[in-house]
């Protein structure tokens, strides 16, 4: 069975959600590069701040663009996994 993950900025998450079993995963436990793991944490924290600010449209667009790029990097580092992106601001999965 293929691992499936979603990059998302939900409150109290890690930025990486197990899309099959649910729950959040520590990015470092997945063998991701240190650089990618370091980029996920501040992005997720900024997404949390955006929620407290009422999800301003311009900020959500910026964070989603960055999140999609993070998902792409994750996919490159884990070619055997299926990686998607969930916009917390729009409350939907983006392709």
C-alpha positions as CSV (number, residue, x, y, z in Angstrom):
1,X,0.0,0.0,0.0
2,X,1.2,3.5,-0.9
3,X,1.7,6.1,1.8
4,X,-0.5,9.1,1.2
5,X,0.1,12.5,2.9
6,X,-1.5,15.9,2.8
7,X,0.4,19.1,3.4
8,X,-1.9,21.4,5.4
9,X,-1.6,24.3,7.8
10,X,-4.4,23.3,10.2
11,X,-4.2,24.5,13.8
12,X,-2.0,22.3,16.1
13,X,-0.8,20.3,13.2
14,X,2.7,19.5,12.0
15,X,2.1,20.5,8.4
16,X,2.0,16.9,7.3
17,X,-1.2,14.8,7.7
18,X,-1.5,11.1,7.1
19,X,-4.3,11.0,4.5
20,X,-5.1,7.3,5.0
21,X,-4.9,6.8,8.8
22,X,-5.5,10.3,9.9
23,X,-3.5,12.3,12.4
24,X,-0.3,14.4,12.0
25,X,3.1,13.1,11.3
26,X,6.5,14.5,12.4
27,X,8.2,15.4,9.1
28,X,11.5,14.4,10.5
29,X,10.2,10.8,11.1
30,X,9.5,10.5,7.3
31,X,13.1,10.9,6.3
32,X,12.6,14.3,4.7
33,X,15.6,16.5,4.2
34,X,16.4,18.8,7.1
35,X,15.8,21.8,4.8
36,X,12.3,20.7,3.9
37,X,11.4,19.8,7.5
38,X,12.7,23.2,8.6
39,X,10.6,25.0,6.0
40,X,7.4,23.2,7.0
41,X,7.3,24.4,10.6
42,X,7.4,28.2,10.0
43,X,4.9,27.9,7.1
44,X,2.5,25.9,9.3
45,X,2.9,28.5,12.1
46,X,2.2,31.4,9.6
47,X,-1.0,29.5,8.5
48,X,-2.1,29.3,12.1
49,X,-1.6,33.1,12.5
50,X,-3.6,33.6,9.3
51,X,-6.5,31.7,10.8
52,X,-6.5,34.0,13.9
53,X,-6.4,37.0,11.5
54,X,-9.6,35.7,9.8
55,X,-7.8,34.2,6.7
56,X,-7.2,37.3,4.7
57,X,-7.5,36.4,1.0
58,X,-4.1,37.7,-0.1
59,X,-2.3,35.9,2.8
60,X,-4.2,32.6,2.1
61,X,-3.2,32.8,-1.6
62,X,0.5,33.4,-0.6
63,X,0.5,30.6,2.0
64,X,-1.3,28.2,-0.4
65,X,1.3,28.9,-3.2
66,X,4.1,28.2,-0.7
67,X,2.2,25.1,0.6
68,X,1.8,23.7,-2.9
69,X,5.5,24.2,-3.5
70,X,6.3,22.4,-0.2
71,X,4.0,19.5,-1.3
72,X,5.9,19.3,-4.6
73,X,9.3,19.2,-2.8
74,X,7.9,16.5,-0.4
75,X,6.8,14.4,-3.5
76,X,10.3,14.8,-5.0
77,X,11.9,13.5,-1.8
78,X,9.3,10.7,-1.4
79,X,8.6,9.4,-4.9
80,X,6.9,6.3,-3.5
81,X,4.3,8.3,-1.6
82,X,1.2,10.1,-2.9
83,X,1.3,13.8,-1.7
84,X,-1.5,16.3,-1.9
85,X,-2.2,19.7,-0.6
86,X,-5.1,20.9,1.5
87,X,-5.9,24.6,1.8
88,X,-6.9,25.4,5.4
89,X,-8.0,28.8,4.4
90,X,-10.2,27.6,1.5
91,X,-11.1,24.3,3.3
92,X,-10.5,22.2,0.3
93,X,-7.9,20.1,-1.4
94,X,-6.0,21.8,-4.2
95,X,-4.5,20.0,-7.1
